[in-house]
Amino acid sequence: MKVAFLPMNYGRDWEWIQVLFGIAATDKTKGIVAVREYEDGKTEPVAVAVFDNWTHNSVCVHWWLDTPMVLRHGFFEEVAHYIFVVCKKQIMIGLIPADKTKSIKLAIHLGFVEVCRVKDGYAVGIDQVIMEGRVENAGRWLPQIAEEEAA
C-alpha cells in the first residue's frame, strides 16, 4: 500500500469527515488525511486526524482509520510531529465512547492514558472516556524527542 499524507482540505474532505465525526468545523479546525495512492493516479482516504478545540498547550484529536496498516506507514508519526513539533503543543486529548474498546486499546498503544470517565457522557449507558497523549510519551513516535530525552 502506497500512502501519502495531505493537509485536510475543506472542499475535498469535509463532507465525508463530517459524516464520520458529526463535529462542526471552525476557522481553527485542522487535519491530516492519509490517502492510498493507486497506479492510475486515483486516491482514497484510509485515515484522518482532525484537530480542534485548540488551547495554549493542547488540542482535541478525532481519529478514523480504515485499516490499522496505515500506522505502519507513519500516520501517527505524522500526526505527532504536527502537534508536538510544528504546533508546539504538549498534549493531545481524545474523547472515546467506552463501548469502542478497540479504539481505547489503540489509543493506549499509541501512548495515551485514561484521565477519567464521564458517566453517560456519550449516551445513556455509555461513558465518555477522556484520554491524553503527552509529548513526553511520544518518544517512540518522534525520534528527535527520544534523542532529546536521552541527552
Secondary structure, DSSP 8 states (H G I E B T S, - for coil): -EEEEEE--HHHHHHHHHHHH-----TT-EEEEEEEE-TTS-EEEEEEEEEES--SSEEEEEEEES-GGGGGGTHHHHHHIIIIIIS--SEEEEEEETT-HHHHHHHHHTT-EEEEEEEEEEETTEEEEEEEEEGGG-TTT-HHHHHHHH-
